[in-house]
Amino acid sequence: MNLHGAVALVTGGGEGIGHAIAKALQAEGSKVTITGRRADVLKAVATSMGVDFVVADVGSEAEAVRAVKSVVDKHGRIDILVNNAGYGLFKPLVDTTLEEMEGIYRTNVFGPFLMAREAAKHFIAQGSGELINIGSTSATKGSASRTAYGSSKFALRGMTECWREELRKHNVRVMLVNPSEVMTGFAAKAGAPRESSDKKIRPKEIADAIVGALKIEHRGFIPEFSVFATNPF
């Protein structure tokens, strides 16, 4: 795919992996819009980058619909959706509340569903599109204290497989990217701070891998891949 001039929407683009993906797509000449819930942070990041932004909670149906519509209204199409917005929660099963489970699923599962549903309407009409879901290696193997987060990523993985089968006939490529441990503020916010290391994965490695996958000629694609640090120790 030629990324120059492609219209891209990156959820959770104000920090971490989402920010790196937005920067990488912009560097390729894509017309990028980022979303996020914190208006002040999102506006500052978007202004510094020179990209568009939409303040939106992807877990809200009305806001997800509005986010996709705003991109299509401005550019007349949408070529790439990166479902990156999400958060973690690492707690033992016996300490996890229903409210916490519902919150994780609202953002990590229902959010990607709503965004993908809205973007897919345009992808089908166009006869093309790129749908990138940011999963996790937690979606490949269950782990202690990850009932909420791990299961949400397993759910995203399952939805990705369903969408891939459904949308291929419309020339839509659906890909799942599973980052391993990435040096962002994610783990600390989730309740499991990690020791930083200059050998561990940075958001840039995830972004570079996604750009590489998108650049493959459209007749083929990589359905799913994981990104690990080569030697993190």
KEGU-107544 format. One record per residue (C-alpha): residue in one letter; x, y negated, z. Coordinates in steps of 0.5 Angstrom, whole numbers, padded with zeros to 4 digits, always signed. Layout:
# KEGU-107544
aXYZ
...
***
This chain:
# KEGU-107544
m+0000+0000+0000
n+0002-0007-0001
l+0002-0011+0005
h+0003-0018+0002
g-0004-0021+0002
a-0008-0016+0006
v-0013-0018+0011
a-0011-0015+0018
l-0015-0015+0024
v-0011-0013+0030
t-0015-0012+0037
g-0011-0013+0043
g-0006-0017+0039
g-0004-0022+0045
e+0001-0018+0048
g+0005-0011+0048
i+0004-0007+0042
g-0001-0010+0039
h+0003-0017+0039
a+0009-0013+0036
i+0004-0010+0030
a+0001-0017+0029
k+0008-0020+0028
a+0010-0014+0023
l+0004-0015+0019
q+0005-0022+0018
a+0012-0021+0016
e+0010-0017+0011
g+0005-0022+0008
s-0001-0020+0011
k-0007-0025+0013
v-0007-0023+0021
t-0013-0024+0026
i-0012-0022+0033
t-0017-0021+0038
g-0017-0021+0046
r-0021-0023+0052
r-0016-0028+0055
a-0018-0034+0051
d-0012-0038+0054
v-0006-0033+0052
l-0009-0031+0046
k-0010-0038+0043
a-0002-0039+0045
v+0000-0033+0042
a-0004-0034+0035
t-0002-0041+0035
s+0006-0040+0036
m+0005-0034+0031
g+0001-0038+0026
v-0005-0033+0025
d-0012-0033+0027
f-0015-0031+0033
v-0022-0029+0036
v-0024-0028+0043
a-0027-0022+0044
d-0028-0016+0048
v-0029-0010+0044
g-0033-0006+0049
s-0038-0011+0048
e-0043-0009+0041
a-0044-0017+0040
e-0037-0019+0040
a-0034-0013+0036
v-0039-0015+0031
r-0038-0022+0031
a-0030-0021+0031
v-0030-0016+0024
k-0036-0021+0021
s-0031-0027+0023
v-0025-0024+0019
v-0030-0022+0013
d-0033-0029+0013
k-0027-0032+0012
h-0023-0028+0007
g-0029-0024+0004
r-0026-0017+0006
i-0022-0013+0011
d-0017-0009+0009
i-0013-0006+0015
l-0016-0005+0022
v-0012-0003+0028
n-0015-0001+0034
n-0010-0003+0039
a-0014-0006+0045
g-0014-0001+0051
y-0012-0001+0058
g-0010+0005+0063
l-0011+0008+0070
f-0007+0013+0073
k-0011+0015+0080
p-0012+0022+0083
l-0019+0025+0081
v-0021+0025+0088
d-0020+0017+0088
t-0023+0015+0081
t-0030+0012+0081
l-0035+0013+0076
e-0034+0005+0075
e-0027+0006+0074
m-0029+0011+0069
e-0034+0007+0065
g-0029+0001+0065
i-0024+0005+0061
y-0029+0009+0057
r-0032+0002+0055
t-0025-0001+0052
n-0021+0005+0050
v-0027+0009+0047
f-0033+0005+0046
g-0029-0001+0043
p-0025+0003+0038
f-0032+0006+0036
l-0035-0001+0035
m-0030-0004+0031
a-0029+0002+0027
r-0036+0002+0025
e-0037-0005+0023
a-0030-0005+0019
a-0032+0002+0016
k-0038-0001+0013
h-0034-0006+0009
f-0029-0001+0007
i-0034+0004+0004
a-0037-0002+0000
q-0030-0004-0002
g-0028+0003-0004
s-0021+0002+0000
g-0019+0001+0008
e-0014+0003+0013
l-0016+0005+0020
i-0010+0005+0025
n-0012+0008+0032
i-0007+0007+0037
g-0007+0013+0042
s-0002+0016+0046
t+0002+0022+0048
s-0003+0023+0054
a-0008+0025+0048
t-0004+0031+0047
k-0003+0034+0054
g-0007+0033+0060
s-0003+0030+0066
a-0004+0029+0073
s-0007+0023+0075
r-0010+0021+0068
t-0017+0024+0068
a-0019+0017+0066
y-0014+0015+0061
g-0012+0021+0058
s-0019+0023+0057
s-0021+0017+0054
k-0015+0018+0049
f-0017+0025+0048
a-0024+0022+0046
l-0021+0017+0041
r-0017+0023+0038
g-0023+0027+0037
m-0027+0021+0034
t-0021+0019+0029
e-0021+0026+0026
c-0029+0025+0025
w-0028+0019+0022
r-0022+0021+0017
e-0026+0027+0015
e-0032+0022+0014
l-0028+0017+0010
r-0023+0020+0006
k-0028+0020+0000
h-0029+0013+0000
n-0021+0012-0001
v-0020+0010+0007
r-0014+0012+0010
v-0015+0014+0018
m-0009+0015+0022
l-0008+0016+0029
v-0001+0013+0033
n+0001+0016+0039
p+0006+0012+0043
s+0010+0015+0048
e+0013+0011+0054
v+0013+0004+0052
m+0017-0002+0055
t+0011-0006+0056
g+0007-0009+0062
f+0002-0003+0061
a+0004+0002+0066
a+0005-0003+0072
k-0002-0005+0071
a-0005+0002+0070
g-0002+0003+0077
a+0004+0007+0075
p+0010+0002+0074
r+0016+0005+0070
e+0024+0004+0071
s+0026-0001+0065
s+0031+0002+0060
d+0034-0001+0054
k+0034+0006+0051
k+0026+0007+0052
i+0021+0005+0046
r+0020-0002+0045
p+0013-0005+0042
k+0017-0006+0035
e+0019+0001+0034
i+0011+0003+0034
a+0010-0003+0029
d+0016-0001+0025
a+0013+0006+0024
i+0006+0003+0023
v+0008-0001+0017
g+0012+0005+0014
a+0006+0009+0014
l+0002+0004+0011
k+0007+0003+0006
i+0006+0010+0003
e+0003+0010-0004
h-0005+0010-0003
r-0005+0017-0006
g-0003+0020+0001
f-0002+0018+0008
i+0000+0021+0015
p-0006+0023+0019
e-0003+0023+0026
f+0004+0022+0029
s+0008+0021+0035
v+0013+0016+0037
f+0018+0018+0042
a+0025+0015+0045
t+0031+0019+0042
n+0035+0019+0049
p+0031+0015+0054
f+0036+0018+0060
***
